[in-house]
Amino acid sequence: MSHRNAAVACTAAAAAAGALLLAPSQAAAGPAVGPAAVGAAGTLATSAAPPGLLSAMQRDLGISPAQARQRLVNEAEAGAAAARLRQRLAGAYAGAWVDGPDSAALTVATTRAADAGAIAAAGARARVVPHTLAELDRTKAALDRAAARNSPTDAPVWYVDVRTNTVVIRAVEASAAESLLRASGAERSRVRIVHAPERPRALYDLRGGDAYYMGGGGRCSVGFPVTRGTQQGFATAGHCGRAGTSTSGYNQVAQGSFQASSFPGRDMAWVATGSGWTATPYVKGAGGVNVQVTGSVQQPVGASICRSGSTTGWHCGTIQQHNTSVTYPEGTITGVTRTTVCAEPGDSGGSYISGSQAQGVTSGGSGDCRSGGTTFHQPINPLLQAYGLTLKTTTGPEDPGDPGDPPGGTWTVGTVYTAGDQVTYGGAVYRCLQGHQAQPGWEPPNVPALWQRA
């Protein structure tokens, strides 16, 4: 069963599966708030994908125009279905991913065989595995702590791989991986060492993807335009500059300066721009066409993702792993996402976007856009949260705009929410299903892809 049918299947099976999904009509009594609730694809505005984005997906993923359009719909619905299942499975949840040319197959892993029926009822494939996602995350965290004491340049990449239910260490030298593992004290049975010759490096050298230049030399790329109160600016990579570093724009006109920067550890920064620069809700797509940004919902493993950068322009690929750690010559970065999208020096800081959802800013990688490569991006939501920034977004034709004052509660526009967070709204309690930054039109009763009534 594909994701586009998952919502129907889940609603029909809710009673048998322990109310796995709460359809809008099943909510507890109370007045409706705002517009009618919409599906995940509608919330993420997949129909707004511009031709340039779809063409790049076809080129880089080897799929047809119809598959590109359907893939965005399926990935949106898969993310919502997986998020609901994660709540249902609780501590037994072991991850989820999508497969197929149009991402029609969603697999959800669990450590309990008894969960298979509920997973199948939600339109997904069940895989029973030995380790929970929480256990794998703890194992990776132990490796992160060990790397902080001694960055392993010959074992530069490690991540939680939900497909194999292991923590993978990609190493130039197996001995370096073994040393890291011993120093971490992590359980060996959860770790898999893979030989890989790559040595990632940071990609040195107000529209997402446009070039900017640092006062001390070098070029990077704008990630996503943002605001902080009335101040406008953009998010980018931390390795591009330190706090106080001045910048000029793609046209060499004075632009602004770095306000905060973190690297290594994380690879995040933001630049405040002068009055001559206006933040827009766009990323530079193929041929310079604007790609609109409507939100920041993180997409699942296997989903399509595209990158805009000032050196190589617009390229697409897929999400390989979240929660990756990578060691560059300057030190170890944690919490990044690994992708198959290519990049080259100068693309650093540039935009990663899935459909219309901002995903992150380019950190580094290996390879190039002639022979292919692997890249890593700093997820956008932790960056927004760390610096108190608001992503600049554009509203679709069905978005009601400013809904006015909310009917009481703790949910607020501009707050970055992570999966599992709870808020109140309209006298009810809601639990966050997918990480995102709240915006008008995404009130909890209106977006069941993002919020579930507790």
VENGI-V96209 format. One line per field, one symbol per residue. burial: # if it has 24 or more other ideal C-beta (glycine too) atoms within 12 Angstrom, else .. A space follows every 10 residues. Layout:
BEGIN
burial: ???
END
This chain:
BEGIN
burial: ####.##.## #.##..#.## ##.#..#... ..##..#### ########## .######### #.#...#### ########## #########. .######### ########## ##..##.### #######.#. ###.###.## ####.##... ########## ########## ##...##.## #..#.#...# ###..#.### ########## ####...### ########.. ########## #...###### ....###### ########## ###...#.## ######...# ########## ########## ########## ########.. ########## ########## ########## #########. ..######## #######.## ####.#..#. ..#..#.... #.#######. #.#.##.#.# ########## ########## ###.
END
